[in-house]
Amino acid sequence: MKGGKLIIFSAPSGSGKTTIVRHLLEQPELNLAFSVSATSRPRRIKEINGEHYYFMSISEFKNNIKTDNFLEWEEVYRDNFYGTLKSEVERLWGEGKNVIFDIDVAGGLRIKRKFPKETLAVFVKPPSVDELKIRLKKRSTESDDKINMRIAKASVELATAPQFDKIIKNYDLDTALQEAHDLVAEFIAEKPVPGD
């Protein structure tokens, strides 16, 4: 696999990474395309296959693992698999795009390890775990049990922040959006070092 740049945004649920990624995708000068992840979790109302996720059954997902079709994958919660299909990244690189990911922390770090020079890995840090809980409750998309699972996972994810290239503290959304834009624009403008 060879192509453009890879830009990863990872964070605990509710940190604002999806809002940041959507904003960056609207900036034509960055030449970004979104990598749609595959998942085995059930489709929510209003979600479209191939736009929000590639929805697969658990057996389909496991079959794609066996046949090495994923760049990275993770069982995020029991029987809830998420992953990045190699074919998705190849398709976007084939269109001459830089690929942006809104991805789980473990998956983001795996991609960074596979493509260290082509990848910018950004961790979005929320103001606090309490603020995360408030944001997740406001969404009204999940049960209290699911929210508590996400909050428990957030503490573990926050500990991985130093492994990322950059950390954006999302205390103020406008500031975070500007910081993300500047980081990505600078990374895309970098020319590869000869001999790399």
N, C-alpha and C positions, 0 to 999 in steps of 0.2 A: 504494500500500500504506500503510495507516494502522492502528495498533493499539496494543498494549501496549509494554512495555519489552523490549529485547533484551540478553541477558547472555551475553558471549562468554568462554569459557575456552580459551586457547591455550597450547601448550607443546611442547617436544620430546617424542617418545615416551618413556614411562617416568618422566615428571616427577610423575605423580599427578593429572593434571587429570581423568581419568575417575572416579577415586575421589571427588574433590571434587564433581564434577557430580552423581554418584549420590547423595551425601549431601545436597546442596542440594535435589534433587528430592523427597526424603523429608520436607522441612519444609513442611507444609501452609500455614503463614502466608505463605510467599513466593509462592504461586500460580504455580508454574513448570510448564512443559511442555517436554519435550525435542524439539529439532529433529533429526529423523532425516536424516542426510546420504545422498546418492546416491553410488554408487561403481561403477567398472568393474572393480575387482579381484575375483578369484574369492572366492566365499563359503567361509568356514572352517567346519569341523565345529561344530555347535551354533548357528551364526548363523541368525537368522530374518529373511527378507525383510520389510521394513516395520517391524521392531523394532530391529534392529542397524543396518541400512542398507537403502536401496532399491538392490538389485543390478541393474545394467544391463550389457548388452554394450557394447563400445567404440563400435560404430556407433550404438546407441541413445543413449548418452551424448552423442556428437558431434551427433546430430540434435537433442537437447534444447538444446545450445549454440546451434546455428543458429537455432532457433525462440525463443531468448531466454527459456527457461523457468527459468534459474538466477539467483538473487540474486548468487551468486559461484560460481566453479569454479576448479579448479587441476589441472594434470597434475603430481601430487606426485612420482611416479616414472614412468619411461617406460611409456606405455599404462596407467597406474594413475591414473584421474581420480577426483576427489572434488568434490562440489558441494552447494550448498543450493538446493533447489527453492523457487521463489517460492510455489508452491501449498501447501507444507508450512507455511511461516510464516503465510500467510493463513489456513490451516485452524486453526492454534493460536490466532492472534489472534481468529478468529471464535468460539472457545470462551472468550474473555475471559481468556486466559492471558498471562503474561510468558514469553517464549521464551528458553530457555537452550541454548547451543551448546558442544559439545566439538569443537573445530575446529582445523584447521591454521592456523599463524601468518598466512600470506598471505591466506587466506580471511577470517580474523577481522578483519584490518585493512581489507579491502575492504568488509565490512559496516559497520564503524565509519565509514568515509568516506561511505558511502551514507546512513547514519542517525546522524549525529554526536550529536544530542541525545537520541535514544531508546536509545543503546547504551552499556553499560558493558563495556569491553574489559579483561580481566584476564589477565596473563601469569603462568604458574606456573613458577617457577625451581627446578630441582633443586639438591641440595647441590653436585654436581660432575658433570662428564662421565663420570668413572670410575664414580660411583654409578649413573648412567644405564645404563651398559653392564652392570653387575651386575643391575639390575632387569630389563632386557630379556632377559638370559640366563635369569633365574629364570622368566620367563613360559613358556619352552620352546615358543613358537609360531612361531618363525622361524629360518631358517638363519643361520650366522655371517656370510655375505655380506650378508644383509638387515639384520642387526644393525649391521654396519659401515657400511652405507649410511645407516641412521638416525642413527648417531653422527656421521658426517660432516655430515649435514644439521643436527644439533643445534647445532653450532658457529655455523652461519649464523643459525639461529632465535634463539639466545641474544642475538645482536647486535641483534635487533629489539625486545627487551624495553622499551627506553625509549619506543617509539612507542605503548605501551599506557597506558591510564588508570591502572592499578594493577599492582603486581608483588607476588605472594605468594611468599615463599621457603619451599619445602616441605622444611625440614630436620626438622621434627617434624610428623607428620600431624595430631594433635589440634589443635595450634596453627594449622596451615594451614586446617583445616576451620572453626574458630571465626572466623578472620580472613575467610575467604570468605563465611561466613554474614553477618557484620556488614557487610561491603562491599555485598553484594547487598540486604540488608534496608534499608540506608540509601538506596541508589540507587532502590529501588522506592518508598520512602516520599516521595521528592522529587516535588514538584508541578511541572508545566511552568510556565515563566516566561510570563506573559501576552504575547502578541504573537509568540511563537515558533512 
